[in-house]
Amino acid sequence: MHPTKSANTQSGRTQVAIVGAGPAGLFLSHLLHRQGIESVILEHRSREEIEGTIRAGVLEQWVVDLMNDMGLGERMMREAHFHSGITLRFDRRSHHIDMAELTGGKRVTVYAQHEVIRDLVSARLEDGGSILFGVSDVQFLDLEGKTPRVQFRRGPDEPIEELRCDFVAGCDGFHGPSRQAIPAAARTEYQMVYPFGWLGILTEAPPSHPELIYANHERGFALLSTRSPEVQRLYIQVDPRDDIANWSDDRIWSELHRRLEDDSGWTLTEGPVFQKGIIAMRSFVCDPMQHGRLFIAGDAAHIVPPTGAKGLNLAVADVAVLSRALAAYYKSGTTAGLDGYSATCLRRIWKAERFSWSMTTMLHRNEAESPFEQRVHLAELDYLVHSRAAMTALAENYVGLPME
């Protein structure tokens, strides 16, 4: 950020102002830096908060390849878990989906989102990148002009500062101000709120299974995941309005045992629970994802239920498209990529929304559904695990569809 002084504000200049230091904003800043394009990231939380907010992460193959290509994957390759398949469990039977065999060797990488953020923040700062933490009162001006401006404060009692730029990237999440800067009359928002949520726990225990287990049980969905050799992550379907205080550790473990058990003799390993909480689930898409010289990405533009493990991957896909379009603009002056940003991203987003919705409805129990509908979901699972074509379709979507 190159500062100048005006009568009432301190001003700065950059090429791309990025609002939000989540995966979308950080990846974008790195991608632009590789193209010689300057950026400044404005983040309302502290560095400690964004790096300390524990969130799961399952990375598609191409995202792992991108991190390695950018020189950011050393710790990931050392500490992550690499999964070549998943297990679907229903009617007390387990069925392994060998994704690597079905997709020509592709796999997914279990590496927590906050670990990705730590790697990206550290590398960006080491490269001399500008990340301003703890900013507030973000406002956008002249988004339809050639020099949009972002106003903000570095603290509640600090003076207003102004960042002038060529483009603004809104990577500030579902509740951030960027999407609201697209006029309501100019955008359409699509949303589905699910009647169930997830109760998630982190427990100090060794892995109970080498890969993820997705279970459809008459009492509701359950997921066995992992975080490290010493810490495991597990989820059960609950009412999103439920109070976590109603769920003792014993009750959670009892429910996990019932929903995850099968006839193979497999056992779930328990351990001390050190974190637990309930999250609601929704699907959401904003169309278009741009207005003037503002482009939104990641959770600012779309939300998926976590069942398909697509949220972080979609965020990276958005900014991969945006960085390519910006690089073309600065290299040759063409706006074709920028003009087509929304259309390009939304093609991938709607495919991921479909996959996430399909996995969610197939694996969860919805009390509003009839017994007929519930039997159809079980038939869908039974067909899936006995059809190579169906398993291939699931595997292709799970490991990540090709980028345009």
C-alpha positions as a Markdown table, in Angstrom:
| # | Residue | x | y | z |
|---|---|---|---|---|
| 1 | Met | 0.0 | 0.0 | 0.0 |
| 2 | His | 1.6 | 3.2 | -1.2 |
| 3 | Pro | 0.3 | 6.0 | 1.2 |
| 4 | Thr | -0.6 | 9.6 | 0.3 |
| 5 | Lys | -2.3 | 12.3 | 2.3 |
| 6 | Ser | -5.6 | 14.0 | 1.6 |
| 7 | Ala | -7.5 | 16.6 | 3.7 |
| 8 | Asn | -9.5 | 14.1 | 5.7 |
| 9 | Thr | -8.2 | 10.7 | 5.0 |
| 10 | Gln | -4.9 | 8.8 | 4.5 |
| 11 | Ser | -5.0 | 7.3 | 1.1 |
| 12 | Gly | -3.1 | 4.5 | -0.6 |
| 13 | Arg | -2.9 | 2.9 | -4.0 |
| 14 | Thr | -2.7 | -0.6 | -5.3 |
| 15 | Gln | -3.8 | -2.6 | -8.3 |
| 16 | Val | -6.2 | -5.0 | -6.6 |
| 17 | Ala | -7.8 | -4.4 | -3.2 |
| 18 | Ile | -8.8 | -7.7 | -1.6 |
| 19 | Val | -11.3 | -7.7 | 1.2 |
| 20 | Gly | -10.9 | -10.8 | 3.3 |
| 21 | Ala | -8.0 | -13.0 | 4.3 |
| 22 | Gly | -9.7 | -16.3 | 4.1 |
| 23 | Pro | -8.7 | -19.0 | 1.5 |
| 24 | Ala | -10.1 | -17.0 | -1.4 |
| 25 | Gly | -8.3 | -13.7 | -0.6 |
| 26 | Leu | -5.0 | -15.3 | 0.3 |
| 27 | Phe | -4.8 | -17.6 | -2.7 |
| 28 | Leu | -5.7 | -14.6 | -4.9 |
| 29 | Ser | -3.0 | -12.5 | -3.5 |
| 30 | His | -0.4 | -15.2 | -4.1 |
| 31 | Leu | -1.6 | -15.9 | -7.6 |
| 32 | Leu | -1.5 | -12.2 | -8.5 |
| 33 | His | 2.0 | -11.8 | -7.0 |
| 34 | Arg | 3.2 | -14.5 | -9.3 |
| 35 | Gln | 2.0 | -12.4 | -12.2 |
| 36 | Gly | 3.6 | -9.2 | -10.9 |
| 37 | Ile | 0.3 | -7.7 | -9.9 |
| 38 | Glu | 0.2 | -5.8 | -6.6 |
| 39 | Ser | -2.6 | -6.3 | -4.0 |
| 40 | Val | -3.5 | -5.3 | -0.5 |
| 41 | Ile | -5.6 | -7.6 | 1.7 |
| 42 | Leu | -8.0 | -6.0 | 4.2 |
| 43 | Glu | -9.1 | -8.4 | 7.0 |
| 44 | His | -11.4 | -7.4 | 9.9 |
| 45 | Arg | -10.2 | -10.2 | 12.2 |
| 46 | Ser | -6.7 | -10.5 | 13.8 |
| 47 | Arg | -4.1 | -12.8 | 12.4 |
| 48 | Glu | -4.4 | -14.9 | 15.6 |
| 49 | Glu | -8.1 | -15.3 | 15.0 |
| 50 | Ile | -8.0 | -16.4 | 11.4 |
| 51 | Glu | -5.2 | -18.8 | 12.1 |
| 52 | Gly | -6.8 | -20.1 | 15.3 |
| 53 | Thr | -10.3 | -20.7 | 14.1 |
| 54 | Ile | -10.4 | -24.5 | 13.7 |
| 55 | Arg | -12.1 | -25.6 | 10.4 |
| 56 | Ala | -12.0 | -28.8 | 8.6 |
| 57 | Gly | -10.5 | -29.0 | 5.1 |
| 58 | Val | -10.6 | -31.6 | 2.3 |
| 59 | Leu | -8.5 | -30.4 | -0.7 |
| 60 | Glu | -9.2 | -31.6 | -4.2 |
| 61 | Gln | -6.2 | -32.9 | -6.2 |
| 62 | Trp | -5.8 | -29.8 | -8.3 |
| 63 | Val | -5.7 | -27.5 | -5.2 |
| 64 | Val | -2.9 | -29.6 | -3.8 |
| 65 | Asp | -1.1 | -29.4 | -7.1 |
| 66 | Leu | -1.5 | -25.6 | -7.1 |
| 67 | Met | -0.1 | -25.2 | -3.6 |
| 68 | Asn | 2.9 | -27.3 | -4.5 |
| 69 | Asp | 3.4 | -25.4 | -7.8 |
| 70 | Met | 3.3 | -22.1 | -5.8 |
| 71 | Gly | 5.9 | -23.4 | -3.3 |
| 72 | Leu | 3.4 | -23.4 | -0.5 |
| 73 | Gly | 2.9 | -27.2 | 0.0 |
| 74 | Glu | 5.9 | -28.3 | 2.0 |
| 75 | Arg | 4.2 | -28.5 | 5.4 |
| 76 | Met | 1.0 | -29.9 | 3.8 |
| 77 | Met | 2.8 | -32.7 | 2.1 |
| 78 | Arg | 4.5 | -33.5 | 5.4 |
| 79 | Glu | 1.5 | -33.4 | 7.8 |
| 80 | Ala | -1.7 | -34.0 | 5.7 |
| 81 | His | -3.6 | -37.2 | 5.2 |
| 82 | Phe | -3.9 | -38.5 | 1.7 |
| 83 | His | -7.0 | -40.5 | 1.0 |
| 84 | Ser | -7.6 | -42.6 | -2.1 |
| 85 | Gly | -11.1 | -43.5 | -1.3 |
| 86 | Ile | -14.1 | -43.2 | 1.1 |
| 87 | Thr | -16.4 | -45.7 | 2.7 |
| 88 | Leu | -20.2 | -45.5 | 2.5 |
| 89 | Arg | -22.0 | -47.3 | 5.3 |
| 90 | Phe | -25.8 | -48.1 | 5.3 |
| 91 | Asp | -27.9 | -51.1 | 6.4 |
| 92 | Arg | -25.0 | -52.1 | 8.6 |
| 93 | Arg | -22.8 | -52.8 | 5.5 |
| 94 | Ser | -19.7 | -50.9 | 4.4 |
| 95 | His | -18.8 | -50.2 | 0.8 |
| 96 | His | -15.5 | -48.8 | -0.3 |
| 97 | Ile | -15.3 | -46.3 | -3.2 |
| 98 | Asp | -11.8 | -46.5 | -4.6 |
| 99 | Met | -11.5 | -43.0 | -6.0 |
| 100 | Ala | -7.9 | -43.3 | -7.2 |
| 101 | Glu | -8.7 | -46.4 | -9.3 |
| 102 | Leu | -11.8 | -44.7 | -10.7 |
| 103 | Thr | -10.2 | -41.4 | -11.6 |
| 104 | Gly | -6.8 | -42.3 | -12.9 |
| 105 | Gly | -4.9 | -41.9 | -9.6 |
| 106 | Lys | -6.5 | -38.8 | -8.2 |
| 107 | Arg | -7.1 | -38.5 | -4.4 |
| 108 | Val | -8.1 | -36.0 | -1.8 |
| 109 | Thr | -6.0 | -34.5 | 0.9 |
| 110 | Val | -7.3 | -33.9 | 4.4 |
| 111 | Tyr | -5.6 | -30.8 | 5.6 |
| 112 | Ala | -7.5 | -28.4 | 7.9 |
| 113 | Gln | -8.5 | -25.0 | 6.5 |
| 114 | His | -6.8 | -23.1 | 9.3 |
| 115 | Glu | -3.6 | -24.9 | 8.5 |
| 116 | Val | -3.9 | -23.8 | 4.9 |
| 117 | Ile | -4.4 | -20.2 | 6.1 |
| 118 | Arg | -1.4 | -20.3 | 8.3 |
| 119 | Asp | 0.8 | -21.5 | 5.4 |
| 120 | Leu | -0.6 | -18.8 | 3.1 |
| 121 | Val | -0.4 | -15.9 | 5.6 |
| 122 | Ser | 3.2 | -16.8 | 6.5 |
| 123 | Ala | 4.4 | -17.1 | 2.9 |
| 124 | Arg | 2.6 | -13.9 | 1.8 |
| 125 | Leu | 4.2 | -11.8 | 4.6 |
| 126 | Glu | 7.6 | -13.4 | 3.9 |
| 127 | Asp | 7.2 | -12.3 | 0.3 |
| 128 | Gly | 6.5 | -8.7 | 1.4 |
| 129 | Gly | 2.8 | -8.9 | 0.8 |
| 130 | Ser | 0.5 | -6.4 | 2.5 |
| 131 | Ile | -2.2 | -7.8 | 4.8 |
| 132 | Leu | -3.9 | -5.3 | 7.1 |
| 133 | Phe | -5.6 | -7.1 | 10.0 |
| 134 | Gly | -8.2 | -5.7 | 12.3 |
| 135 | Val | -9.8 | -3.3 | 9.9 |
| 136 | Ser | -13.4 | -2.2 | 10.3 |
| 137 | Asp | -16.1 | 0.0 | 8.6 |
| 138 | Val | -15.3 | -1.2 | 5.1 |
| 139 | Gln | -17.2 | 0.8 | 2.4 |
| 140 | Phe | -16.9 | 0.7 | -1.4 |
| 141 | Leu | -17.0 | 3.8 | -3.6 |
| 142 | Asp | -17.0 | 4.3 | -7.4 |
| 143 | Leu | -17.2 | 0.6 | -8.2 |
| 144 | Glu | -18.4 | 1.4 | -11.7 |
| 145 | Gly | -15.6 | 3.8 | -12.4 |
| 146 | Lys | -12.0 | 3.2 | -13.5 |
| 147 | Thr | -10.6 | 3.8 | -10.0 |
| 148 | Pro | -12.8 | 2.3 | -7.3 |
| 149 | Arg | -12.0 | 3.1 | -3.7 |
| 150 | Val | -12.3 | 1.1 | -0.5 |
| 151 | Gln | -12.6 | 3.0 | 2.8 |
| 152 | Phe | -11.9 | 1.4 | 6.1 |
| 153 | Arg | -10.5 | 2.0 | 9.6 |
| 154 | Arg | -7.6 | 0.1 | 11.2 |
| 155 | Gly | -9.6 | 0.2 | 14.5 |
| 156 | Pro | -12.9 | 1.5 | 15.9 |
| 157 | Asp | -11.3 | 4.8 | 17.0 |
| 158 | Glu | -8.9 | 5.2 | 14.1 |
| 159 | Pro | -9.3 | 7.7 | 11.2 |
| 160 | Ile | -10.8 | 6.6 | 7.9 |
| 161 | Glu | -8.3 | 5.5 | 5.3 |
| 162 | Glu | -8.9 | 5.0 | 1.6 |
| 163 | Leu | -7.4 | 2.5 | -0.7 |
| 164 | Arg | -7.6 | 3.4 | -4.4 |
| 165 | Cys | -7.3 | 0.6 | -6.9 |
| 166 | Asp | -8.1 | -0.8 | -10.3 |
| 167 | Phe | -10.2 | -3.7 | -9.1 |
| 168 | Val | -11.8 | -4.9 | -5.9 |
| 169 | Ala | -12.0 | -8.6 | -4.9 |
| 170 | Gly | -14.7 | -9.3 | -2.3 |
| 171 | Cys | -13.5 | -12.4 | -0.5 |
| 172 | Asp | -15.1 | -11.6 | 2.9 |
| 173 | Gly | -17.4 | -14.5 | 3.5 |
| 174 | Phe | -21.2 | -14.9 | 3.6 |
| 175 | His | -21.8 | -12.1 | 6.1 |
| 176 | Gly | -19.3 | -9.6 | 4.6 |
| 177 | Pro | -20.1 | -6.3 | 2.9 |
| 178 | Ser | -18.9 | -7.2 | -0.6 |
| 179 | Arg | -22.0 | -9.0 | -1.9 |
| 180 | Gln | -24.2 | -6.3 | -0.5 |
| 181 | Ala | -22.3 | -3.8 | -2.7 |
| 182 | Ile | -23.9 | -5.5 | -5.8 |
| 183 | Pro | -27.3 | -3.6 | -6.1 |
| 184 | Ala | -30.2 | -5.8 | -5.0 |
| 185 | Ala | -31.9 | -5.3 | -8.3 |
| 186 | Ala | -28.9 | -6.5 | -10.2 |
| 187 | Arg | -28.4 | -9.8 | -8.4 |
| 188 | Thr | -30.4 | -13.0 | -7.9 |
| 189 | Glu | -29.8 | -15.1 | -4.8 |
| 190 | Tyr | -30.7 | -18.8 | -4.7 |
| 191 | Gln | -30.9 | -20.5 | -1.3 |
| 192 | Met | -31.9 | -23.7 | 0.3 |
| 193 | Val | -31.9 | -24.1 | 4.1 |
| 194 | Tyr | -31.7 | -27.7 | 5.2 |
| 195 | Pro | -33.8 | -28.9 | 8.1 |
| 196 | Phe | -30.8 | -30.6 | 9.8 |
| 197 | Gly | -27.4 | -29.5 | 11.0 |
| 198 | Trp | -24.2 | -31.2 | 12.2 |
| 199 | Leu | -22.9 | -31.6 | 15.7 |
| 200 | Gly | -19.1 | -31.9 | 15.3 |
| 201 | Ile | -16.5 | -32.9 | 17.8 |
| 202 | Leu | -12.7 | -33.0 | 18.0 |
| 203 | Thr | -11.4 | -35.8 | 20.2 |
| 204 | Glu | -8.0 | -37.0 | 21.4 |
| 205 | Ala | -7.9 | -40.5 | 19.9 |
| 206 | Pro | -6.0 | -42.5 | 17.3 |
| 207 | Pro | -7.7 | -43.0 | 13.9 |
| 208 | Ser | -10.5 | -45.6 | 13.9 |
| 209 | His | -10.4 | -46.0 | 10.1 |
| 210 | Pro | -7.8 | -45.1 | 7.5 |
| 211 | Glu | -10.3 | -43.1 | 5.4 |
| 212 | Leu | -13.6 | -41.1 | 5.8 |
| 213 | Ile | -16.8 | -43.0 | 6.6 |
| 214 | Tyr | -20.1 | -41.5 | 5.5 |
| 215 | Ala | -23.0 | -43.3 | 7.2 |
| 216 | Asn | -26.8 | -43.2 | 6.5 |
| 217 | His | -28.6 | -44.5 | 9.6 |
| 218 | Glu | -32.2 | -44.5 | 10.6 |
| 219 | Arg | -31.3 | -42.2 | 13.5 |
| 220 | Gly | -29.5 | -39.8 | 11.1 |
| 221 | Phe | -26.3 | -39.2 | 9.3 |
| 222 | Ala | -22.8 | -39.7 | 10.8 |
| 223 | Leu | -19.3 | -38.9 | 9.5 |
| 224 | Leu | -16.0 | -40.2 | 10.7 |
| 225 | Ser | -13.1 | -38.0 | 9.6 |
| 226 | Thr | -9.6 | -37.2 | 10.9 |
| 227 | Arg | -7.3 | -34.3 | 11.6 |
| 228 | Ser | -4.0 | -35.9 | 12.7 |
| 229 | Pro | -2.7 | -39.2 | 14.1 |
| 230 | Glu | -3.7 | -38.0 | 17.6 |
| 231 | Val | -6.9 | -36.0 | 16.9 |
| 232 | Gln | -10.0 | -37.2 | 15.2 |
| 233 | Arg | -13.0 | -35.2 | 13.8 |
| 234 | Leu | -16.5 | -36.7 | 13.9 |
| 235 | Tyr | -20.0 | -35.5 | 13.1 |
| 236 | Ile | -23.6 | -36.5 | 13.7 |
| 237 | Gln | -26.8 | -35.1 | 12.2 |
| 238 | Val | -28.9 | -33.1 | 14.7 |
| 239 | Asp | -31.6 | -30.4 | 14.7 |
| 240 | Pro | -29.8 | -27.2 | 13.9 |
| 241 | Arg | -31.8 | -25.4 | 16.6 |
| 242 | Asp | -30.6 | -27.9 | 19.3 |
| 243 | Asp | -28.4 | -26.6 | 22.2 |
| 244 | Ile | -25.0 | -28.1 | 22.5 |
| 245 | Ala | -25.6 | -28.1 | 26.3 |
| 246 | Asn | -28.1 | -30.9 | 25.7 |
| 247 | Trp | -25.3 | -33.2 | 24.4 |
| 248 | Ser | -23.0 | -34.7 | 27.0 |
| 249 | Asp | -19.9 | -36.5 | 25.7 |
| 250 | Asp | -21.5 | -39.8 | 26.7 |
| 251 | Arg | -24.6 | -39.1 | 24.7 |
| 252 | Ile | -22.5 | -38.1 | 21.6 |
| 253 | Trp | -20.4 | -41.2 | 21.8 |
| 254 | Ser | -23.4 | -43.4 | 22.2 |
| 255 | Glu | -25.0 | -41.9 | 19.1 |
| 256 | Leu | -21.8 | -42.2 | 17.1 |
| 257 | His | -21.5 | -45.9 | 18.0 |
| 258 | Arg | -25.1 | -46.6 | 17.0 |
| 259 | Arg | -24.9 | -44.7 | 13.7 |
| 260 | Leu | -21.4 | -45.9 | 12.6 |
| 261 | Glu | -21.6 | -49.6 | 13.6 |
| 262 | Asp | -21.7 | -52.3 | 11.0 |
| 263 | Asp | -21.6 | -56.1 | 10.9 |
| 264 | Ser | -17.9 | -56.4 | 10.3 |
| 265 | Gly | -16.8 | -56.2 | 13.9 |
| 266 | Trp | -15.2 | -52.7 | 13.3 |
| 267 | Thr | -15.1 | -50.6 | 16.5 |
| 268 | Leu | -15.0 | -46.8 | 17.1 |
| 269 | Thr | -12.1 | -45.6 | 19.3 |
| 270 | Glu | -13.2 | -43.1 | 21.9 |
| 271 | Gly | -11.1 | -40.3 | 23.5 |
| 272 | Pro | -11.5 | -37.1 | 25.4 |
| 273 | Val | -13.6 | -34.5 | 23.6 |
| 274 | Phe | -12.0 | -31.1 | 23.6 |
| 275 | Gln | -14.2 | -29.2 | 21.2 |
| 276 | Lys | -17.8 | -29.5 | 20.1 |
| 277 | Gly | -20.5 | -27.4 | 18.4 |
| 278 | Ile | -23.5 | -27.4 | 16.2 |
| 279 | Ile | -23.6 | -25.8 | 12.7 |
| 280 | Ala | -26.6 | -25.2 | 10.4 |
| 281 | Met | -26.5 | -26.1 | 6.7 |
| 282 | Arg | -27.5 | -24.2 | 3.6 |
| 283 | Ser | -26.9 | -24.1 | -0.1 |
| 284 | Phe | -26.6 | -20.5 | -1.5 |
| 285 | Val | -25.6 | -18.9 | -4.8 |
| 286 | Cys | -25.4 | -15.3 | -5.9 |
| 287 | Asp | -25.7 | -14.5 | -9.6 |
| 288 | Pro | -23.9 | -12.5 | -10.9 |
| 289 | Met | -20.6 | -12.5 | -9.0 |
| 290 | Gln | -19.5 | -9.1 | -10.2 |
| 291 | His | -20.6 | -5.5 | -10.5 |
| 292 | Gly | -18.5 | -2.8 | -12.2 |
| 293 | Arg | -15.0 | -3.5 | -11.0 |
| 294 | Leu | -16.0 | -5.5 | -8.0 |
| 295 | Phe | -15.7 | -9.3 | -8.2 |
| 296 | Ile | -16.8 | -11.6 | -5.3 |
| 297 | Ala | -15.4 | -15.0 | -4.6 |
| 298 | Gly | -15.7 | -17.9 | -2.1 |
| 299 | Asp | -18.3 | -17.8 | 0.6 |
| 300 | Ala | -19.2 | -14.2 | -0.3 |
| 301 | Ala | -20.7 | -15.7 | -3.5 |
| 302 | His | -21.8 | -19.2 | -2.6 |
| 303 | Ile | -22.2 | -21.7 | 0.2 |
| 304 | Val | -22.4 | -25.5 | 0.1 |
| 305 | Pro | -23.3 | -28.0 | 2.8 |
| 306 | Pro | -20.1 | -29.6 | 4.1 |
| 307 | Thr | -21.2 | -33.1 | 3.0 |
| 308 | Gly | -19.4 | -32.8 | -0.4 |
| 309 | Ala | -16.3 | -31.0 | 1.0 |
| 310 | Lys | -16.4 | -28.4 | -1.7 |
| 311 | Gly | -16.4 | -25.0 | 0.1 |
| 312 | Leu | -12.7 | -24.3 | 0.2 |
| 313 | Asn | -12.1 | -25.8 | -3.2 |
| 314 | Leu | -14.7 | -23.6 | -4.9 |
| 315 | Ala | -13.1 | -20.6 | -3.3 |
| 316 | Val | -9.8 | -21.4 | -4.8 |
| 317 | Ala | -11.4 | -22.1 | -8.2 |
| 318 | Asp | -13.1 | -18.7 | -8.2 |
| 319 | Val | -9.8 | -16.8 | -7.6 |
| 320 | Ala | -7.9 | -19.0 | -10.1 |
| 321 | Val | -10.4 | -17.8 | -12.7 |
| 322 | Leu | -10.2 | -14.2 | -11.5 |
| 323 | Ser | -6.4 | -14.1 | -11.3 |
| 324 | Arg | -6.1 | -15.4 | -14.9 |
| 325 | Ala | -8.6 | -12.8 | -16.1 |
| 326 | Leu | -6.7 | -10.0 | -14.2 |
| 327 | Ala | -3.4 | -11.2 | -15.6 |
| 328 | Ala | -4.8 | -11.0 | -19.1 |
| 329 | Tyr | -6.1 | -7.5 | -18.5 |
| 330 | Tyr | -2.8 | -6.2 | -17.2 |
| 331 | Lys | -0.8 | -8.0 | -20.0 |
| 332 | Ser | -2.9 | -7.0 | -23.0 |
| 333 | Gly | -5.8 | -4.9 | -21.9 |
| 334 | Thr | -8.4 | -7.5 | -22.7 |
| 335 | Thr | -11.5 | -7.6 | -20.5 |
| 336 | Ala | -12.9 | -10.9 | -22.0 |
| 337 | Gly | -11.9 | -12.9 | -18.9 |
| 338 | Leu | -13.2 | -10.3 | -16.5 |
| 339 | Asp | -16.5 | -9.9 | -18.4 |
| 340 | Gly | -17.0 | -13.7 | -18.4 |
| 341 | Tyr | -15.9 | -14.2 | -14.7 |
| 342 | Ser | -19.4 | -14.9 | -13.3 |
| 343 | Ala | -20.4 | -17.2 | -16.1 |
| 344 | Thr | -17.2 | -19.2 | -16.0 |
| 345 | Cys | -17.3 | -19.6 | -12.2 |
| 346 | Leu | -21.0 | -20.4 | -12.0 |
| 347 | Arg | -20.7 | -23.3 | -14.3 |
| 348 | Arg | -18.4 | -25.0 | -11.8 |
| 349 | Ile | -20.3 | -23.7 | -8.8 |
| 350 | Trp | -23.7 | -25.2 | -9.9 |
| 351 | Lys | -22.1 | -28.5 | -10.5 |
| 352 | Ala | -20.6 | -28.5 | -7.0 |
| 353 | Glu | -23.9 | -27.3 | -5.6 |
| 354 | Arg | -25.6 | -30.2 | -7.3 |
| 355 | Phe | -23.1 | -32.7 | -6.0 |
| 356 | Ser | -23.2 | -31.3 | -2.4 |
| 357 | Trp | -27.0 | -31.3 | -2.5 |
| 358 | Ser | -27.1 | -34.9 | -3.8 |
| 359 | Met | -24.7 | -36.2 | -1.2 |
| 360 | Thr | -26.6 | -34.4 | 1.6 |
| 361 | Thr | -30.1 | -35.5 | 0.6 |
| 362 | Met | -28.9 | -39.1 | 0.0 |
| 363 | Leu | -27.1 | -39.5 | 3.3 |
| 364 | His | -29.3 | -37.6 | 5.8 |
| 365 | Arg | -32.7 | -38.5 | 7.3 |
| 366 | Asn | -35.3 | -35.8 | 6.7 |
| 367 | Glu | -38.3 | -36.2 | 9.1 |
| 368 | Ala | -40.4 | -34.3 | 6.6 |
| 369 | Glu | -39.9 | -37.0 | 4.0 |
| 370 | Ser | -42.3 | -40.0 | 3.6 |
| 371 | Pro | -41.2 | -43.6 | 4.1 |
| 372 | Phe | -41.2 | -43.9 | 0.3 |
| 373 | Glu | -38.7 | -41.1 | -0.1 |
| 374 | Gln | -36.5 | -42.6 | 2.5 |
| 375 | Arg | -36.5 | -45.9 | 0.8 |
| 376 | Val | -35.6 | -44.2 | -2.5 |
| 377 | His | -32.5 | -42.7 | -0.9 |
| 378 | Leu | -31.4 | -46.2 | 0.3 |
| 379 | Ala | -32.1 | -47.6 | -3.2 |
| 380 | Glu | -29.9 | -44.8 | -4.6 |
| 381 | Leu | -27.1 | -45.8 | -2.2 |
| 382 | Asp | -27.5 | -49.4 | -3.1 |
| 383 | Tyr | -27.4 | -48.7 | -6.8 |
| 384 | Leu | -24.4 | -46.4 | -6.4 |
| 385 | Val | -22.1 | -48.9 | -4.6 |
| 386 | His | -23.0 | -51.7 | -7.2 |
| 387 | Ser | -22.5 | -49.6 | -10.4 |
| 388 | Arg | -19.1 | -48.7 | -11.6 |
| 389 | Ala | -20.6 | -45.9 | -13.7 |
| 390 | Ala | -22.3 | -44.4 | -10.6 |
| 391 | Met | -19.2 | -44.8 | -8.4 |
| 392 | Thr | -17.1 | -43.1 | -11.1 |
| 393 | Ala | -19.5 | -40.1 | -11.3 |
| 394 | Leu | -19.2 | -39.7 | -7.5 |
| 395 | Ala | -15.4 | -40.1 | -7.5 |
| 396 | Glu | -15.0 | -37.6 | -10.3 |
| 397 | Asn | -17.0 | -35.0 | -8.4 |
| 398 | Tyr | -15.4 | -35.8 | -5.1 |
| 399 | Val | -11.8 | -35.4 | -6.2 |
| 400 | Gly | -12.6 | -32.3 | -8.3 |
| 401 | Leu | -13.9 | -31.7 | -11.8 |
| 402 | Pro | -11.4 | -30.3 | -14.3 |
| 403 | Met | -10.8 | -26.6 | -14.3 |
| 404 | Glu | -12.0 | -24.6 | -17.4 |
